């Protein structure tokens, strides 16, 4: 059994976003074939004038045949690449096809109170008591 981990992060805090891609693939060897099982997680955070996060979790499986270890390595790399590109393209198409105002509707401009948060006085808020209605 072989485990492959793929990880990438990109942080552009000056442009108010960050992102991370993590995948774990398990290769189980059989006679002349291998079974691949993968899990891909993508996280994107955009926080200018609001706070929007995308957290995805996707699973894939595939079987490859091989006659030598070098052939197995090439087949595994090609299969992982194919599946991850397919997933990435699917995510991009999902966002490309969103109506113009729908993405903006995903975030809230102000809290439910419709008042900006006074971050300097945050320690004085009684969130637990306020939420439960207890004094």
C-alpha positions in Angstrom: 0.0 0.0 0.0 1.3 3.4 -1.0 -0.1 6.8 0.2 0.5 10.0 -1.9 -0.2 13.4 -0.5 -0.5 16.5 -2.6 -0.7 20.0 -1.0 -0.6 23.5 -2.3 -1.4 26.9 -0.6 -1.6 30.4 -2.0 -2.1 33.4 0.2 -2.7 36.9 -1.2 -3.7 38.8 1.9 -3.2 42.2 0.2 -6.0 41.1 -2.2 -8.1 39.6 0.6 -8.0 36.0 -0.3 -6.3 32.7 0.4 -6.6 29.1 -0.8 -5.5 25.6 -0.1 -5.6 22.3 -2.1 -5.0 19.1 -0.3 -5.4 15.6 -1.6 -4.6 12.1 -0.3 -4.4 9.1 -2.6 -4.0 5.5 -1.5 -2.6 3.0 -4.0 -3.4 -0.7 -3.2 -1.4 -3.1 -5.3 -2.8 -6.3 -6.8 -1.4 -8.7 -9.3 -0.8 -6.6 -12.4 -3.2 -3.9 -11.3 -3.6 -1.2 -8.7 -6.6 0.4 -7.1 -6.4 4.2 -6.4 -8.7 5.8 -3.9 -8.4 9.6 -3.5 -9.9 12.4 -1.4 -9.5 16.0 -2.5 -10.2 19.0 -0.3 -10.1 22.6 -1.6 -10.6 25.6 0.7 -10.9 29.2 -0.5 -11.4 32.2 1.7 -12.4 35.7 0.4 -12.8 38.4 3.0 -13.0 41.9 1.4 -16.2 43.7 2.5 -17.6 40.4 3.8 -16.5 36.9 4.4 -17.1 34.1 1.9 -15.6 30.6 2.3 -15.7 27.6 0.0 -14.8 24.2 1.6 -15.1 21.2 -0.7 -14.5 17.5 -0.2 -14.5 15.2 -3.2 -13.7 11.4 -3.5 -12.5 9.5 -6.5 -11.5 5.9 -7.4 -9.8 4.3 -10.3 -8.0 1.2 -11.4 -4.8 1.0 -13.4 -2.9 -1.9 -15.0 0.9 -2.2 -15.0 3.7 -4.7 -15.9 6.6 -2.9 -14.3 7.1 -0.5 -11.4 8.0 2.4 -13.8 4.8 1.8 -15.7 2.9 1.8 -12.4 4.4 5.1 -11.4 3.5 6.7 -14.7 0.0 5.3 -14.6 -0.6 6.5 -11.0 0.7 10.1 -11.8 -1.4 10.3 -14.9 -4.5 9.0 -13.2 -4.2 11.3 -10.2 -3.5 14.3 -12.5 -6.5 13.4 -14.7 -8.9 13.2 -11.8 -7.6 16.3 -10.0 -7.8 18.4 -13.2 -11.3 17.1 -13.9 -12.4 18.2 -10.4 -10.7 21.6 -10.7 -12.3 22.2 -14.1 -15.7 21.2 -12.6 -15.3 23.8 -9.8 -14.4 26.5 -12.3 -17.4 25.7 -14.5 -19.7 25.8 -11.4 -18.6 29.4 -10.6 -18.5 30.5 -14.3 -22.1 29.5 -14.6 -23.3 31.3 -11.5 -25.7 34.2 -12.3 -23.9 37.6 -11.7 -25.7 38.5 -8.4 -25.8 35.0 -6.9 -22.2 35.0 -5.7 -22.7 38.4 -4.0 -25.8 37.0 -2.3 -23.7 34.3 -0.6 -22.3 36.8 1.8 -23.8 39.2 4.3 -22.7 42.8 4.2 -23.6 43.4 7.9 -24.3 41.2 10.8 -28.0 40.3 11.5 -28.3 43.4 13.7 -27.5 45.5 10.5 -24.9 47.4 12.5 -21.1 47.2 12.0 -19.2 45.3 14.7 -17.2 47.5 17.1 -14.1 45.4 17.2 -12.5 47.5 20.0 -15.5 46.7 22.3 -15.8 43.1 21.3 -14.7 41.9 24.8 -17.7 43.6 26.4 -20.3 41.7 24.3 -22.3 39.0 26.2 -22.7 36.7 23.2 -23.6 33.6 25.2 -26.3 35.3 27.3 -27.6 37.3 24.3 -28.0 34.2 22.1 -29.7 32.1 24.7 -31.9 34.9 25.9 -30.6 34.6 29.4 -29.5 37.7 31.4 
